[in-house]
Amino acid sequence: MSFSHLGLSEKVLAAVAATGYKTPTPIQDQAIPHVLARRDVLGIAQTGTGKTAAFVLPMLTMLEKGRARARMPRTLILEPTRELAAQVEESFARYGANHKLNVALIIGGVSFDNQDSKLTRGVDVLIATPGRLLDHNERGRLLLTGVELLVIDEADRMLDMGFIPDIERICKLVPFTRQTLFFTATMPPEIRRITEQFLHNPVRVEVAKPATTVATTAQFLARSGREPHDKRDTLRRLIRSAQGLKNAIVFCNRKRDVATLHRSLQRHGFSVQALHGDMDQPARMAALEQFRKGEVTLLVASDVAARGLDIPDVSHVYNFDVPIHPDDYVHRIGRTGRAGRTGVAISIVAGANDAKAVAAIEKLIGQSIPYMDKQMDKQLDKQPAPSAASQHPPQRQHSDHRRHAHRPAAVARIDEARSRRTPLPARPRQDDSDASHLPAFLLRPVTVKA
Ligand code: AMP
């Protein structure tokens, strides 16, 4: 099935072809014809399903007729975070390459005045976070009475972030007759209530069971001591021993821990950026851009900052903290294994509370997540006699096929030195603490012919 049967305009089809997409994703296939038929749509879909294009493509088609008036946007898209809003703006730039539409971004953390002057010129598409939108409205700088189409994206995240009262206010400021497209990954009772109140006879489109984890992501648990420095040590070991690590997102539960862990990883020589809600907008965008472009390898992030980010090929996700809400686990590990690629997600488990949280996650996702060190114990049974090194259980990837794919960095160094037929360089001081976690056979001196 191609895009051509969906009813999209020629301009939009040309932009889609230029992007290289051949077939619509299920949410696009099912939602786009209804959006074009001006129906309200309730889309139950997670990020990564192509849901952004499911509303952007038909909106572009519909906006080809008519024009914008000053301070009266024609369409409004609500996003829970500034990053998501900026991502949707990028989608309009990409898919709207053949259109001359005015798109404005109204988000916190950037200057009011620039946003205001854009509004004065008239906007076809206004993409906003709820708080800043209401600020503009209260100042009398923005009228929502011309909105023909309202998109509420990531509604369950809005609920988590306490935005539902704002959403209710905004829904009352836009005309009753507008079309509404509503996207959520899950349907808690509060979200159901909102949909019943503000959607008119919606078409329900559900593309994947909520709370399913991506099949292409290998998930593991790693034991750690409880103290923050123990956990940081465990994380460094996991990162250093991961083979095939292209880039990774490390999730913390609290913003202050994001900052601490970021500094610690920097001190230990890792290429790392941070993303949390207390950073100002330019800093957040810059961090994200550096990570996207591969200029830094690691991104330490909080859930709010990272929710729904479109970073297509993250190879690893580390949960520095096991998330408190099981739903967050699904969202976090959804950052890897995207678009059919394989990924690895490892959660550090430190103590009974974490173990309890893991049990809740396993219940939600309907599968158990193996501990890496159990598998490692089995491996060790087959190895030569243990040494002082095995006092700390070593951690390695757990299944046989992964064992080879994830050789510890020390082995790689030995191989590299062997192939160059040069003496092994001295291990940097910083790595010494890690050596105690490696099995003895990896640490035996290697004689290399000069
Ligand atoms: P989203 O769920 O909107 O965050 O989209 C996830 C990713 O899928 C983005 O990187 C899109 O560029 C990509 N994408 C969207 N639609 C398609 C499609 N029809 N074919 C291939 N990739 C797509």
Residues whose N, C-alpha, C, O or C-beta is under 5 A from the ligand:
A	BS01	AMP	Y21 T23 P24 T25 Q46 T47 G48 T49 G50 K51 T52 A53 D310
